[in-house]
Amino acid sequence: MSNPVWLQNTSWRETGRQVKVGPLDGRLTIFVVLLMLFPSLILLAITLFAMGFFYVLEYMGYTLPNAFRKLSALISGNKRNGVHYWRQHKFRF
């Protein structure tokens, strides 16, 4: 059994990690708090959808900023517009 968090070795190196609440992202607490303050079926559906979305991202190994970066790279394609010819990647495999 592991020690509680206040007895573990915590240092500044751990500050860059993503906040987690169990297996889910810590950003979901916003939806859960809103659901507790203003209970409705629509907000429940939005919360469950967000939980599913973040769980799938976590399962695929992405965080939200990384997923947006990957999506923008997929949309923009391989051609690097606005970059000089000699700075573009010439050898693609």
Secondary structure, DSSP 8 states (H G I E B T S, - for coil): ----TTTS---GGGGGS--EETTEEGGGHHHHHHHHHS--HHHHHHHHHHHHHHHHHHHHT--HHHHHHHHHHHHH-S--TTS-GGGS-----
